[in-house]
Amino acid sequence: MNIAIIQTGGKQYKVCEGQELLVERILGKKEKDKLQFDDILSNKKVIANVLKEEKSDKIHIIKFKNKTRYRRKIGHRQKYLRIKIETIK
């Protein structure tokens, strides 16, 4: 079982071959593109395929100040890439 630790989007992930995971979106990458990561602990190369782009659930941010008529409501949906680890060399 080949295991590697990759870093993307400011986070580290422990991965093995054939695993699917969600990572933060990488600009310019679309479906069926290949990604290459470096293993943090050793000199291994990790190759992954982009399966699709997804969005998370909406997060509502509400700001309110008492007695000043200040109310603000905004929302945010984070975009992710679903990738599949193909090989670890």
MARDO-643589 format. One record per atom (N, C-alpha, C): residue in one letter; atom name; x, y, z. Coordinates in steps of 0.05 Angstrom, whole numbers, plus 5000, padded with zeros to 4 digits. Layout:
BEGIN
{a; CA; {X; Y; Z}}
...
//
This chain:
BEGIN
{m; N; {5017; 4976; 5000}}
{m; CA; {5000; 5000; 5000}}
{m; C; {5018; 5025; 5000}}
{n; N; {5016; 5040; 4979}}
{n; CA; {5033; 5064; 4975}}
{n; C; {5018; 5088; 4988}}
{i; N; {5031; 5102; 5006}}
{i; CA; {5019; 5125; 5020}}
{i; C; {5036; 5149; 5016}}
{a; N; {5024; 5172; 5012}}
{a; CA; {5038; 5197; 5009}}
{a; C; {5023; 5219; 5024}}
{i; N; {5037; 5241; 5030}}
{i; CA; {5024; 5264; 5042}}
{i; C; {5028; 5287; 5023}}
{i; N; {5006; 5299; 5013}}
{i; CA; {5008; 5321; 4994}}
{i; C; {4997; 5346; 5007}}
{q; N; {5004; 5369; 4996}}
{q; CA; {4995; 5395; 5006}}
{q; C; {4983; 5411; 4983}}
{t; N; {4958; 5420; 4987}}
{t; CA; {4945; 5437; 4968}}
{t; C; {4924; 5454; 4983}}
{g; N; {4921; 5479; 4974}}
{g; CA; {4901; 5496; 4987}}
{g; C; {4907; 5502; 5016}}
{g; N; {4932; 5501; 5024}}
{g; CA; {4939; 5507; 5052}}
{g; C; {4933; 5484; 5071}}
{k; N; {4926; 5461; 5060}}
{k; CA; {4920; 5437; 5077}}
{k; C; {4937; 5414; 5068}}
{q; N; {4941; 5395; 5086}}
{q; CA; {4956; 5371; 5080}}
{q; C; {4936; 5347; 5080}}
{y; N; {4940; 5328; 5062}}
{y; CA; {4923; 5305; 5059}}
{y; C; {4940; 5280; 5058}}
{k; N; {4932; 5259; 5072}}
{k; CA; {4944; 5233; 5071}}
{k; C; {4929; 5217; 5050}}
{v; N; {4943; 5208; 5029}}
{v; CA; {4929; 5196; 5006}}
{v; C; {4942; 5169; 4999}}
{c; N; {4926; 5152; 4986}}
{c; CA; {4936; 5127; 4975}}
{c; C; {4924; 5124; 4947}}
{e; N; {4935; 5105; 4932}}
{e; CA; {4926; 5102; 4904}}
{e; C; {4896; 5093; 4903}}
{g; N; {4881; 5105; 4884}}
{g; CA; {4853; 5099; 4881}}
{g; C; {4834; 5115; 4899}}
{q; N; {4845; 5132; 4916}}
{q; CA; {4828; 5147; 4934}}
{q; C; {4817; 5172; 4921}}
{e; N; {4792; 5179; 4927}}
{e; CA; {4779; 5203; 4918}}
{e; C; {4777; 5222; 4941}}
{l; N; {4782; 5248; 4936}}
{l; CA; {4780; 5268; 4957}}
{l; C; {4773; 5295; 4946}}
{l; N; {4762; 5312; 4963}}
{l; CA; {4755; 5340; 4956}}
{l; C; {4777; 5358; 4965}}
{v; N; {4788; 5374; 4947}}
{v; CA; {4808; 5395; 4953}}
{v; C; {4797; 5421; 4944}}
{e; N; {4807; 5443; 4955}}
{e; CA; {4799; 5469; 4946}}
{e; C; {4806; 5473; 4917}}
{r; N; {4789; 5489; 4903}}
{r; CA; {4792; 5492; 4874}}
{r; C; {4819; 5504; 4867}}
{i; N; {4830; 5493; 4845}}
{i; CA; {4855; 5503; 4834}}
{i; C; {4848; 5517; 4808}}
{l; N; {4854; 5543; 4806}}
{l; CA; {4846; 5558; 4783}}
{l; C; {4858; 5547; 4757}}
{g; N; {4842; 5546; 4736}}
{g; CA; {4852; 5537; 4710}}
{g; C; {4850; 5507; 4706}}
{k; N; {4841; 5492; 4725}}
{k; CA; {4839; 5463; 4723}}
{k; C; {4809; 5456; 4718}}
{k; N; {4805; 5439; 4698}}
{k; CA; {4778; 5430; 4691}}
{k; C; {4776; 5400; 4692}}
{e; N; {4753; 5389; 4685}}
{e; CA; {4750; 5360; 4685}}
{e; C; {4770; 5346; 4667}}
{k; N; {4779; 5323; 4675}}
{k; CA; {4797; 5306; 4659}}
{k; C; {4825; 5317; 4657}}
{d; N; {4832; 5338; 4673}}
{d; CA; {4859; 5348; 4673}}
{d; C; {4876; 5331; 4693}}
{k; N; {4902; 5330; 4689}}
{k; CA; {4920; 5316; 4707}}
{k; C; {4933; 5336; 4725}}
{l; N; {4936; 5328; 4750}}
{l; CA; {4950; 5344; 4770}}
{l; C; {4974; 5329; 4780}}
{q; N; {4995; 5343; 4787}}
{q; CA; {5019; 5330; 4799}}
{q; C; {5025; 5344; 4825}}
{f; N; {5028; 5328; 4846}}
{f; CA; {5036; 5338; 4872}}
{f; C; {5062; 5325; 4881}}
{d; N; {5076; 5338; 4899}}
{d; CA; {5100; 5327; 4911}}
{d; C; {5094; 5317; 4938}}
{d; N; {5105; 5294; 4946}}
{d; CA; {5102; 5284; 4973}}
{d; C; {5119; 5301; 4992}}
{i; N; {5108; 5308; 5014}}
{i; CA; {5122; 5325; 5033}}
{i; C; {5145; 5310; 5047}}
{l; N; {5142; 5284; 5053}}
{l; CA; {5161; 5270; 5069}}
{l; C; {5184; 5258; 5052}}
{s; N; {5178; 5250; 5028}}
{s; CA; {5198; 5237; 5011}}
{s; C; {5197; 5249; 4983}}
{n; N; {5213; 5238; 4965}}
{n; CA; {5214; 5249; 4938}}
{n; C; {5195; 5235; 4919}}
{k; N; {5172; 5227; 4928}}
{k; CA; {5152; 5214; 4911}}
{k; C; {5136; 5235; 4896}}
{k; N; {5126; 5227; 4872}}
{k; CA; {5109; 5244; 4856}}
{k; C; {5081; 5231; 4857}}
{v; N; {5061; 5247; 4861}}
{v; CA; {5033; 5238; 4862}}
{v; C; {5018; 5250; 4838}}
{i; N; {5006; 5233; 4822}}
{i; CA; {4991; 5241; 4799}}
{i; C; {4961; 5236; 4804}}
{a; N; {4945; 5257; 4798}}
{a; CA; {4916; 5255; 4803}}
{a; C; {4901; 5265; 4779}}
{n; N; {4876; 5255; 4776}}
{n; CA; {4858; 5264; 4755}}
{n; C; {4835; 5280; 4768}}
{v; N; {4827; 5302; 4754}}
{v; CA; {4804; 5318; 4764}}
{v; C; {4779; 5304; 4753}}
{l; N; {4761; 5297; 4772}}
{l; CA; {4736; 5284; 4764}}
{l; C; {4715; 5305; 4758}}
{k; N; {4710; 5324; 4776}}
{k; CA; {4690; 5345; 4771}}
{k; C; {4694; 5367; 4792}}
{e; N; {4681; 5389; 4786}}
{e; CA; {4681; 5412; 4805}}
{e; C; {4655; 5413; 4820}}
{e; N; {4656; 5417; 4846}}
{e; CA; {4632; 5417; 4863}}
{e; C; {4631; 5442; 4880}}
{k; N; {4607; 5447; 4891}}
{k; CA; {4604; 5469; 4910}}
{k; C; {4594; 5457; 4936}}
{s; N; {4602; 5470; 4958}}
{s; CA; {4592; 5461; 4984}}
{s; C; {4565; 5474; 4990}}
{d; N; {4554; 5467; 5013}}
{d; CA; {4529; 5480; 5021}}
{d; C; {4533; 5509; 5026}}
{k; N; {4512; 5525; 5024}}
{k; CA; {4514; 5554; 5028}}
{k; C; {4516; 5560; 5058}}
{i; N; {4534; 5578; 5064}}
{i; CA; {4537; 5587; 5091}}
{i; C; {4526; 5616; 5093}}
{h; N; {4507; 5621; 5111}}
{h; CA; {4495; 5647; 5115}}
{h; C; {4510; 5662; 5136}}
{i; N; {4518; 5687; 5130}}
{i; CA; {4531; 5704; 5149}}
{i; C; {4513; 5727; 5155}}
{i; N; {4505; 5730; 5180}}
{i; CA; {4486; 5752; 5188}}
{i; C; {4500; 5770; 5208}}
{k; N; {4500; 5796; 5202}}
{k; CA; {4511; 5816; 5220}}
{k; C; {4488; 5833; 5230}}
{f; N; {4488; 5840; 5255}}
{f; CA; {4467; 5856; 5267}}
{f; C; {4478; 5873; 5289}}
{k; N; {4470; 5898; 5289}}
{k; CA; {4478; 5916; 5312}}
{k; C; {4452; 5927; 5323}}
{n; N; {4450; 5925; 5349}}
{n; CA; {4426; 5933; 5363}}
{n; C; {4422; 5963; 5363}}
{k; N; {4397; 5972; 5360}}
{k; CA; {4388; 6000; 5362}}
{k; C; {4400; 6019; 5341}}
{t; N; {4412; 6008; 5320}}
{t; CA; {4423; 6026; 5299}}
{t; C; {4412; 6020; 5272}}
{r; N; {4394; 6002; 5269}}
{r; CA; {4381; 5994; 5244}}
{r; C; {4402; 5983; 5224}}
{y; N; {4422; 5969; 5235}}
{y; CA; {4443; 5957; 5218}}
{y; C; {4438; 5927; 5217}}
{r; N; {4432; 5918; 5193}}
{r; CA; {4429; 5889; 5188}}
{r; C; {4442; 5883; 5162}}
{r; N; {4456; 5861; 5161}}
{r; CA; {4469; 5853; 5136}}
{r; C; {4469; 5822; 5134}}
{k; N; {4461; 5812; 5111}}
{k; CA; {4460; 5783; 5107}}
{k; C; {4474; 5777; 5081}}
{i; N; {4495; 5760; 5082}}
{i; CA; {4509; 5752; 5058}}
{i; C; {4512; 5721; 5059}}
{g; N; {4518; 5709; 5037}}
{g; CA; {4522; 5680; 5036}}
{g; C; {4548; 5674; 5021}}
{h; N; {4557; 5649; 5024}}
{h; CA; {4582; 5640; 5012}}
{h; C; {4580; 5610; 5005}}
{r; N; {4589; 5602; 4982}}
{r; CA; {4591; 5574; 4974}}
{r; C; {4619; 5569; 4964}}
{q; N; {4634; 5552; 4979}}
{q; CA; {4661; 5546; 4972}}
{q; C; {4661; 5526; 4949}}
{k; N; {4680; 5530; 4930}}
{k; CA; {4682; 5512; 4907}}
{k; C; {4705; 5492; 4912}}
{y; N; {4700; 5467; 4905}}
{y; CA; {4719; 5446; 4909}}
{y; C; {4724; 5431; 4883}}
{l; N; {4746; 5416; 4882}}
{l; CA; {4752; 5397; 4860}}
{l; C; {4752; 5369; 4872}}
{r; N; {4737; 5351; 4859}}
{r; CA; {4739; 5323; 4867}}
{r; C; {4760; 5310; 4850}}
{i; N; {4781; 5300; 4863}}
{i; CA; {4803; 5288; 4849}}
{i; C; {4806; 5258; 4857}}
{k; N; {4818; 5243; 4839}}
{k; CA; {4824; 5215; 4844}}
{k; C; {4854; 5210; 4841}}
{i; N; {4866; 5199; 4861}}
{i; CA; {4895; 5193; 4860}}
{i; C; {4900; 5169; 4843}}
{e; N; {4915; 5173; 4821}}
{e; CA; {4921; 5151; 4803}}
{e; C; {4946; 5135; 4811}}
{t; N; {4969; 5149; 4812}}
{t; CA; {4994; 5135; 4818}}
{t; C; {5010; 5151; 4838}}
{i; N; {5027; 5136; 4853}}
{i; CA; {5046; 5147; 4871}}
{i; C; {5073; 5135; 4863}}
{k; N; {5092; 5151; 4852}}
{k; CA; {5117; 5141; 4842}}
{k; C; {5139; 5148; 4862}}
//
